Amino acid sequence: MSTNEGLLAIDAGTGSARALLFDTEGKLLAQAAREWHHQPVDGHPGGTTFDTDQGWQAVVDSIRDVLAQVEDVRVLGIAPSSMREGFVLYDGAGKELWACPNTDGRARQEADDLVREGIADEIYRLSGDWVSITAPARMRWIARHQPEVLQQARHLGMLSDWVATKLSGEYVTDPSCGSSSALFDIAERSW
């Protein structure tokens, strides 16, 4: 009985969850995807939400589809990636409270405020990402429109971090994705 060894990539992309299995030489062995759609936010033009329950089911289903394509596979490692700027807020027990995809545009006013107040340039200097669809503007939006969510929030993770947290139970980030929050100092590699 031979066992295939592989590396699993999981992408929480803008339009779908994708799973790709590579052998240790980098050859693609299998791939699968499950589409998802982001619901609009009533009363907030351009606002969209990320449904973590449906999203996780799409991730799980794409992984199952990939693993069903390759017999006797032993996954050596998993690497999540995602659409940049989408994130999840968790409460102290690890329950997802609020999530948005990168397409969420409801914090336009808050982003304009950050620019007008001179804060946007400092955010860019530290994080290397602009404020138009990043966490600082969205956190201000939450504070203005859903303050109870912000009061309960204890952890923030980008969507790739959300995949890693669902798989491991740990709150972690990859600097390349963490920086897209505009809350991560890329020089210090810390929040």
N, C-alpha and C positions, 0 to 999 in steps of 0.2 A: 504494500500500500504506500503510494507516494503522497507527500503533502506539499501543496503549493504554498509558498510563503509570499505574503504581499503586504503592501502599504495602502491604507484606505484614506482617500481624501473625501471630505464632506464639505460641500459648498452650499451655504444658505444664501442663494443668489436673489437678485431682485424678482425674478419670475418663477423660480423653482428651487427645490432642494435637489441637489445632485450628489451622487456617490460614484466614486471612481476607484477601482482597485488596480494597482500596479504591481508588477513583480519587483524583485529587488534590483533588477537591472534597469527599471524605469519603463518597461513595456506595459501598455495598457492591456489588462486582462478582461475587464468588464466595466460597464457603466450603466447607470440608470438615473432617471429624473422623475420627479413628481411636481407638477405645476402647483402654484398657489397664487391667490389673488389677495390684494390688500384692500380692505374695506374703507370707504370714505368716512370721515368724521363729520357727523351732522352739525351744521351751523358753522363749520370752519373750512371754507373753500381751500382746496389743495391739501387738506389734512388726510392722512391715511394711517391705518393701524396695522400692526403685525399680530396675527392671532397665534399665540405661542402653542396652544393645544393642537390646532390644525397643522401648524408648522412642524411641530415635533413629530406628528404622525407622518407627515410627508418625508421627513428625514429618515425615520425608522423604516418606512416602506421602501425608500430608495436603497437603503443599506440592505434590506432583505432581498430586494430584486438583484442587487449585485452579487451577494453571497450565493444566491441560488444559481448563478451562471457559472460558478467555478467550484468544482468538486474538491473536497479535502483541503480547503484553504486555511492557513494559519495566519491571522492578521498580526503583524509585528508592531505596527504603529498606526496611529490615526492623526490626521492633520485637518483641522477645520479651517475654513475660510468663509468669507461672507461679503455681502454688499457693504461697502464702507458707509459709515455714518448712521446706520440703523443700530438701535440699542434696546436693552431690556433693563428695567428697574425691578429689584427684588425687595421683599420685606425681610425682616430679621430671621424668619424661618425658611427663607429660600423660595418662597412663592413668587411667581412672576406677577407684578402689579400693573405694569405698563410697558408696552413695546411698540416700536415704530420701525418701519422700513426706511431705506434711504430716500424713498419718494415722498416722505411726509414733509409737506411744505407749510404747515399751519403756523410756524413760528417766524414768519417773515417780519412782522412788526418787531419782535424781540431781537432779531438779527440786526434790523435797522437801528434799534436802540443801542446795541453794543457798538456799532460803528459810530453813531453820533456821540456816544459817551467816551470814545477813544479807547475802549477796552478791546476791540477787535484786533487791533495791531499787536497788542501784547499776547493775546491768545494765539495769533499766527506765529509770533516769535517763539513761543514755547512749544507749540504743538505741530506747527507746520501745516495746519489746515485752516481754511477760512470758516467763518461763523454761519454762513447762510443756512446750512442744514446740519449743523453739528450740535452736540449736547448742550453747550452753554445757552444758546437761544432756546432750545427745546425745554431745558430745565426752567428757564424763565417763563416759558409758556405754561408749563405745568404749575408753577407757583401761582400764576395769575388765574388759571382756569380750573385746576384740579389740585388745590393745595393739600387736600387730605392724602393724595398719592405721595406727594413729596415728603409729608410728615412721616409716612410709614416706610419710605424707602431707606434701605440700609446698604444696598450693593447696586452697582451699575456694571453692565458688561455689554460689549458690542455683540452683534449677532453671532460671530464666530466664537466669541467667548461663551455665549449662551449654549452653543452646541457642546463645547468642552465641559461646561458646568453640568449640563444634562448627563453627559457620559461619565463624569468623574466625581461630581458632587463638590468640586473645588471651584472657587472664583479665581480665574486666571485670565491673563491677556497676553497676546502677542504684540510687541511694540508697534509693528506695522499697522495693525488694526486698531490697537488702543489709541494710537495717535490720531486716528480719524474721529475720535470723540471730541478732540480739541480740549480735553481735560488731562491729557497725558503729556508729560514733559519728555520730549524725545531725547534731549541731551542727558537728563538724569535717569531716564527709563523708569519713571515712577509716576504715580498719579499726583 
